[in-house]
Amino acid sequence: MRELLVVILLGGSVWAQSLVEHAAAAGGGSVGGVAGKKVSDGITKIFNKVDKSTAKAAEGPKNAPLLEVGPGVPKAQGDSVPAPPPPARHAAVHKTPAPAPVAPAPPAEVVAPVPPPPAPPVVTAEDIQKVSLGMQRGQLLKLGAPASRITMFDDGHLVEIYRYMTKDTTLGVVRLTDGSVSSIQKL
């Protein structure tokens, strides 16, 4: 164990010496060769003192144990408090009462689903024949919704173009200006 302590102390001093020498070399190199000798002598004196200190610390008393360990003998009963005994284990079955039966919920009222709104009317060729110039937008939409609708502004007027179709066949195109029918193209 003493050898380990000596190795640690000498290793630490060698590391410290190396660190100081590198620092001194860096400092001495910038000052020049004149100051180098004085720095080297000063460092040598410091390390001689460190070496003497570590040697003195490493000597210590001969054959003295660093750590004392007592024998593994239990102490007498009167010297300490005895450890408590382990808790007693009892096998027991605890019965829990069965939960009370839950009364069934009253049946929910059956509400009839709301019927879907009626399908919008389908515009036919006969309906397009009923359209006249000056007819209002509301009256036109009562006939049925157009297949496509284009809305735009033209020279300060609101222009709407409704195209009425069935499958792939165009039935007619109605142009509205400011909410009233301005032209009808019946096909």
C-alpha positions in Angstrom: 0.0 0.0 0.0 2.9 2.3 0.8 4.3 1.6 -2.7 1.1 2.8 -4.3 1.2 6.0 -2.3 4.8 6.6 -3.4 3.9 5.9 -7.0 1.0 8.3 -6.9 3.0 11.1 -5.2 6.0 10.7 -7.6 3.6 10.5 -10.6 2.0 13.7 -9.5 5.3 15.5 -9.0 6.6 14.3 -12.5 3.4 15.6 -14.1 3.7 18.9 -12.2 7.4 19.2 -13.2 6.5 18.6 -16.8 3.7 21.2 -16.7 6.0 23.8 -15.1 8.8 23.1 -17.5 6.6 23.6 -20.5 5.3 26.8 -19.1 8.8 28.0 -18.3 10.0 27.0 -21.8 7.2 29.0 -23.3 7.9 32.0 -21.1 11.7 31.7 -21.3 11.6 31.3 -25.0 9.9 34.7 -25.5 12.3 36.5 -23.1 15.4 35.0 -24.6 18.4 32.9 -23.7 19.6 35.3 -20.9 16.7 34.7 -18.6 16.5 31.0 -19.4 19.3 29.9 -17.1 17.8 31.8 -14.1 14.4 30.3 -14.8 15.9 26.8 -15.0 17.7 27.2 -11.7 14.6 28.5 -10.0 12.6 25.5 -11.3 15.3 23.1 -10.2 15.2 24.5 -6.6 11.4 24.2 -6.5 11.4 20.6 -7.6 14.1 19.7 -5.2 11.9 21.0 -2.4 8.9 19.1 -3.7 11.0 15.9 -4.0 12.1 16.2 -0.3 8.5 16.8 0.8 7.2 13.8 -1.0 10.0 11.6 0.3 9.3 12.7 3.8 5.6 12.0 3.4 6.2 8.6 1.9 8.4 7.4 4.8 5.9 7.7 7.7 6.0 5.1 10.4 7.3 1.7 9.4 4.8 -1.1 9.0 1.9 1.1 10.2 -1.4 0.0 8.7 -3.3 2.7 6.8 -6.7 1.3 7.7 -7.6 -0.8 10.7 -10.3 -3.4 10.4 -11.7 -5.2 13.4 -12.4 -8.9 13.6 -15.7 -10.2 12.4 -16.9 -11.2 15.8 -20.5 -10.3 16.9 -20.8 -8.1 20.0 -22.3 -9.3 23.2 -26.1 -9.0 23.7 -25.8 -6.2 26.3 -23.7 -3.9 24.1 -26.2 -3.2 21.3 -29.9 -3.4 20.5 -30.9 -6.7 19.0 -32.5 -6.8 15.5 -36.3 -7.2 15.6 -37.7 -10.6 14.6 -39.2 -10.9 11.2 -42.9 -10.2 11.0 -45.2 -13.2 11.4 -47.0 -14.3 8.3 -50.6 -15.5 8.5 -52.4 -17.1 5.7 -55.9 -15.7 5.7 -58.7 -15.5 3.2 -60.7 -12.3 3.3 -64.1 -12.6 1.7 -65.6 -9.6 0.2 -69.4 -9.4 -0.1 -70.8 -9.7 -3.6 -71.9 -6.4 -5.1 -75.6 -5.7 -5.0 -77.3 -6.4 -8.4 -77.8 -3.3 -10.4 -81.3 -2.6 -11.7 -81.5 -2.5 -15.5 -81.9 1.0 -17.0 -85.3 1.8 -18.4 -85.5 1.3 -22.1 -84.6 4.4 -24.1 -87.3 6.1 -26.1 -87.0 5.2 -29.7 -86.9 8.4 -31.7 -87.7 8.0 -35.4 -84.9 9.4 -37.6 -85.7 12.7 -39.3 -86.4 12.0 -43.0 -84.1 13.5 -45.5 -85.3 16.6 -47.3 -87.0 16.0 -50.6 -84.8 15.9 -53.7 -84.5 19.1 -55.5 -86.7 19.3 -58.6 -85.0 18.2 -61.8 -85.2 20.7 -64.6 -86.7 19.3 -67.9 -86.7 20.8 -71.4 -90.3 21.8 -70.8 -89.3 23.9 -67.8 -86.7 25.7 -69.9 -89.5 26.6 -72.3 -91.3 28.3 -69.5 -88.4 30.7 -68.8 -89.0 34.2 -70.1 -87.0 37.5 -70.3 -87.3 39.6 -67.2 -88.0 36.6 -64.9 -86.5 37.0 -61.4 -83.7 34.8 -60.0 -86.0 33.4 -57.3 -88.7 32.3 -59.8 -86.0 30.7 -62.0 -84.5 28.7 -59.0 -88.0 27.4 -58.1 -87.8 25.4 -61.4 -84.6 23.6 -60.2 -81.0 24.1 -59.5 -78.7 24.6 -62.5 -75.9 22.0 -63.2 -73.3 24.8 -63.2 -73.3 28.5 -62.2 -70.9 31.3 -63.2 -71.1 34.7 -61.4 -69.1 37.7 -62.5 -69.2 41.5 -62.7 -69.4 43.2 -66.1 -69.4 47.0 -66.6 -70.8 47.4 -63.0 -73.5 44.8 -63.4 -73.8 41.4 -61.7 -73.9 38.8 -64.5 -74.9 35.1 -63.8 -74.8 32.3 -66.3 -76.8 29.2 -65.4 -76.4 26.0 -67.4 -79.1 23.3 -67.1 -78.2 19.7 -68.0 -79.4 16.1 -67.8 -76.5 13.7 -67.7 -74.4 14.7 -70.8 -77.1 16.7 -72.6 -77.4 20.5 -72.2 -81.0 21.6 -72.0 -80.3 25.4 -72.0 -78.2 28.3 -70.9 -79.8 31.2 -69.0 -78.1 34.6 -68.5 -79.2 36.9 -65.7 -78.1 40.5 -65.4 -78.7 42.1 -62.0 -81.0 39.3 -60.9 -83.3 39.1 -63.9 -83.2 36.9 -67.0 -81.5 38.8 -69.9 -81.1 36.0 -72.4 -82.1 32.4 -72.9 -80.4 29.9 -75.1 -82.7 26.9 -75.6 -81.1 23.8 -77.1 
